[in-house]
């Protein structure tokens, strides 16, 4: 999934918890699902951002020298303007785009 093309809102939106709870029957379960997916989205976006910023990295031992790279600043601003991972996760959850399974009565494998 391309998170940059998500239709999630950029600002905080008040949600009806009953609408969230409809999907799972339990609001806490819905929140846990969104939380775990949010962590996945965050990790992927962070990895992508660091890979792009690595292209601009210069390795100097001189700490007094500071380079401002316009392209690097633009990349950082672009990622700052994206919706937060938690907002993306809730939006994807409400549109049934998250795959999740319940583990009920899980047993340990026999040795």
CNS distance restraints for C-alpha pairs under 8 A (distance, minus, plus):
assign (resid   2 and name CA) (resid   6 and name CA) 7.05 0.50 0.50
assign (resid   3 and name CA) (resid  41 and name CA) 7.71 0.50 0.50
assign (resid   3 and name CA) (resid  88 and name CA) 7.49 0.50 0.50
assign (resid   4 and name CA) (resid  82 and name CA) 6.70 0.50 0.50
assign (resid   6 and name CA) (resid  88 and name CA) 6.97 0.50 0.50
assign (resid   7 and name CA) (resid  91 and name CA) 7.82 0.50 0.50
assign (resid   8 and name CA) (resid  83 and name CA) 6.37 0.50 0.50
assign (resid   8 and name CA) (resid  87 and name CA) 6.13 0.50 0.50
assign (resid   8 and name CA) (resid  88 and name CA) 5.31 0.50 0.50
assign (resid   8 and name CA) (resid  91 and name CA) 5.72 0.50 0.50
assign (resid   9 and name CA) (resid  13 and name CA) 7.37 0.50 0.50
assign (resid   9 and name CA) (resid  83 and name CA) 6.24 0.50 0.50
assign (resid   9 and name CA) (resid  87 and name CA) 6.79 0.50 0.50
assign (resid   9 and name CA) (resid  88 and name CA) 7.86 0.50 0.50
assign (resid  10 and name CA) (resid  81 and name CA) 7.48 0.50 0.50
assign (resid  10 and name CA) (resid  82 and name CA) 6.67 0.50 0.50
assign (resid  10 and name CA) (resid  83 and name CA) 4.40 0.50 0.50
assign (resid  10 and name CA) (resid  84 and name CA) 6.91 0.50 0.50
assign (resid  10 and name CA) (resid  87 and name CA) 7.62 0.50 0.50
assign (resid  11 and name CA) (resid  83 and name CA) 7.36 0.50 0.50
assign (resid  12 and name CA) (resid  87 and name CA) 7.52 0.50 0.50
assign (resid  15 and name CA) (resid  19 and name CA) 7.85 0.50 0.50
assign (resid  15 and name CA) (resid  20 and name CA) 7.98 0.50 0.50
assign (resid  16 and name CA) (resid  20 and name CA) 6.80 0.50 0.50
assign (resid  17 and name CA) (resid  21 and name CA) 6.05 0.50 0.50
assign (resid  17 and name CA) (resid  27 and name CA) 6.86 0.50 0.50
assign (resid  18 and name CA) (resid  22 and name CA) 6.11 0.50 0.50
assign (resid  18 and name CA) (resid  27 and name CA) 7.59 0.50 0.50
assign (resid  19 and name CA) (resid  23 and name CA) 7.46 0.50 0.50
assign (resid  20 and name CA) (resid  24 and name CA) 7.76 0.50 0.50
assign (resid  20 and name CA) (resid  27 and name CA) 6.45 0.50 0.50
assign (resid  20 and name CA) (resid  30 and name CA) 6.37 0.50 0.50
assign (resid  20 and name CA) (resid  94 and name CA) 6.95 0.50 0.50
assign (resid  21 and name CA) (resid  25 and name CA) 5.11 0.50 0.50
assign (resid  21 and name CA) (resid  26 and name CA) 5.07 0.50 0.50
assign (resid  21 and name CA) (resid  27 and name CA) 4.41 0.50 0.50
assign (resid  21 and name CA) (resid  28 and name CA) 7.97 0.50 0.50
assign (resid  21 and name CA) (resid  30 and name CA) 6.23 0.50 0.50
assign (resid  22 and name CA) (resid  26 and name CA) 7.49 0.50 0.50
assign (resid  23 and name CA) (resid  30 and name CA) 7.44 0.50 0.50
assign (resid  24 and name CA) (resid  29 and name CA) 6.69 0.50 0.50
assign (resid  24 and name CA) (resid  30 and name CA) 6.16 0.50 0.50
assign (resid  26 and name CA) (resid  30 and name CA) 6.45 0.50 0.50
assign (resid  27 and name CA) (resid  31 and name CA) 6.21 0.50 0.50
assign (resid  28 and name CA) (resid  32 and name CA) 6.21 0.50 0.50
assign (resid  29 and name CA) (resid  33 and name CA) 6.22 0.50 0.50
assign (resid  30 and name CA) (resid  34 and name CA) 6.22 0.50 0.50
assign (resid  31 and name CA) (resid  35 and name CA) 5.97 0.50 0.50
assign (resid  32 and name CA) (resid  36 and name CA) 6.15 0.50 0.50
assign (resid  33 and name CA) (resid  37 and name CA) 6.21 0.50 0.50
assign (resid  33 and name CA) (resid 100 and name CA) 7.44 0.50 0.50
assign (resid  34 and name CA) (resid  38 and name CA) 5.90 0.50 0.50
assign (resid  34 and name CA) (resid  86 and name CA) 7.13 0.50 0.50
assign (resid  34 and name CA) (resid  89 and name CA) 5.31 0.50 0.50
assign (resid  34 and name CA) (resid  90 and name CA) 5.80 0.50 0.50
assign (resid  34 and name CA) (resid  93 and name CA) 6.74 0.50 0.50
assign (resid  35 and name CA) (resid  39 and name CA) 6.31 0.50 0.50
assign (resid  35 and name CA) (resid  86 and name CA) 6.94 0.50 0.50
assign (resid  35 and name CA) (resid  89 and name CA) 7.43 0.50 0.50
assign (resid  36 and name CA) (resid  40 and name CA) 6.50 0.50 0.50
assign (resid  37 and name CA) (resid  41 and name CA) 6.24 0.50 0.50
assign (resid  37 and name CA) (resid  89 and name CA) 5.86 0.50 0.50
assign (resid  37 and name CA) (resid  98 and name CA) 7.80 0.50 0.50
assign (resid  38 and name CA) (resid  42 and name CA) 6.05 0.50 0.50
assign (resid  38 and name CA) (resid  85 and name CA) 5.00 0.50 0.50
assign (resid  38 and name CA) (resid  86 and name CA) 4.96 0.50 0.50
assign (resid  38 and name CA) (resid  88 and name CA) 7.23 0.50 0.50
assign (resid  38 and name CA) (resid  89 and name CA) 5.16 0.50 0.50
assign (resid  39 and name CA) (resid  43 and name CA) 6.13 0.50 0.50
assign (resid  39 and name CA) (resid  85 and name CA) 7.32 0.50 0.50
assign (resid  40 and name CA) (resid  44 and name CA) 6.26 0.50 0.50
assign (resid  41 and name CA) (resid  45 and name CA) 6.12 0.50 0.50
assign (resid  41 and name CA) (resid  85 and name CA) 5.72 0.50 0.50
assign (resid  41 and name CA) (resid  88 and name CA) 8.00 0.50 0.50
assign (resid  41 and name CA) (resid  89 and name CA) 7.65 0.50 0.50
assign (resid  42 and name CA) (resid  46 and name CA) 5.96 0.50 0.50
assign (resid  42 and name CA) (resid  85 and name CA) 5.54 0.50 0.50
assign (resid  43 and name CA) (resid  47 and name CA) 6.09 0.50 0.50
assign (resid  44 and name CA) (resid  48 and name CA) 6.19 0.50 0.50
assign (resid  45 and name CA) (resid  49 and name CA) 6.09 0.50 0.50
assign (resid  46 and name CA) (resid  50 and name CA) 6.12 0.50 0.50
assign (resid  47 and name CA) (resid  51 and name CA) 6.19 0.50 0.50
assign (resid  48 and name CA) (resid  52 and name CA) 6.36 0.50 0.50
assign (resid  49 and name CA) (resid  53 and name CA) 6.15 0.50 0.50
assign (resid  49 and name CA) (resid  75 and name CA) 7.93 0.50 0.50
assign (resid  49 and name CA) (resid  76 and name CA) 7.73 0.50 0.50
assign (resid  49 and name CA) (resid  79 and name CA) 7.37 0.50 0.50
assign (resid  50 and name CA) (resid  54 and name CA) 5.91 0.50 0.50
assign (resid  51 and name CA) (resid  55 and name CA) 6.98 0.50 0.50
assign (resid  52 and name CA) (resid  56 and name CA) 7.60 0.50 0.50
assign (resid  52 and name CA) (resid  75 and name CA) 7.72 0.50 0.50
assign (resid  53 and name CA) (resid  57 and name CA) 6.65 0.50 0.50
assign (resid  53 and name CA) (resid  72 and name CA) 6.45 0.50 0.50
assign (resid  53 and name CA) (resid  75 and name CA) 7.69 0.50 0.50
assign (resid  56 and name CA) (resid  69 and name CA) 7.74 0.50 0.50
assign (resid  56 and name CA) (resid  72 and name CA) 6.55 0.50 0.50
assign (resid  68 and name CA) (resid  72 and name CA) 7.94 0.50 0.50
assign (resid  68 and name CA) (resid  73 and name CA) 7.78 0.50 0.50
assign (resid  69 and name CA) (resid  73 and name CA) 6.35 0.50 0.50
assign (resid  70 and name CA) (resid  74 and name CA) 6.18 0.50 0.50
assign (resid  71 and name CA) (resid  75 and name CA) 6.22 0.50 0.50
assign (resid  72 and name CA) (resid  76 and name CA) 6.27 0.50 0.50
assign (resid  73 and name CA) (resid  77 and name CA) 6.14 0.50 0.50
assign (resid  74 and name CA) (resid  78 and name CA) 6.09 0.50 0.50
assign (resid  75 and name CA) (resid  79 and name CA) 6.46 0.50 0.50
assign (resid  76 and name CA) (resid  80 and name CA) 6.22 0.50 0.50
assign (resid  77 and name CA) (resid  81 and name CA) 6.29 0.50 0.50
assign (resid  78 and name CA) (resid  82 and name CA) 6.75 0.50 0.50
assign (resid  83 and name CA) (resid  87 and name CA) 6.37 0.50 0.50
assign (resid  83 and name CA) (resid  88 and name CA) 6.49 0.50 0.50
assign (resid  84 and name CA) (resid  88 and name CA) 6.41 0.50 0.50
assign (resid  85 and name CA) (resid  89 and name CA) 6.08 0.50 0.50
assign (resid  86 and name CA) (resid  90 and name CA) 6.28 0.50 0.50
assign (resid  87 and name CA) (resid  91 and name CA) 6.17 0.50 0.50
assign (resid  88 and name CA) (resid  92 and name CA) 6.10 0.50 0.50
assign (resid  89 and name CA) (resid  93 and name CA) 6.03 0.50 0.50
assign (resid  90 and name CA) (resid  94 and name CA) 6.16 0.50 0.50
assign (resid  91 and name CA) (resid  95 and name CA) 6.35 0.50 0.50
assign (resid  92 and name CA) (resid  96 and name CA) 6.19 0.50 0.50
assign (resid  92 and name CA) (resid  97 and name CA) 5.03 0.50 0.50
assign (resid  92 and name CA) (resid  98 and name CA) 6.15 0.50 0.50
assign (resid  93 and name CA) (resid  97 and name CA) 5.92 0.50 0.50
assign (resid  93 and name CA) (resid  98 and name CA) 5.58 0.50 0.50
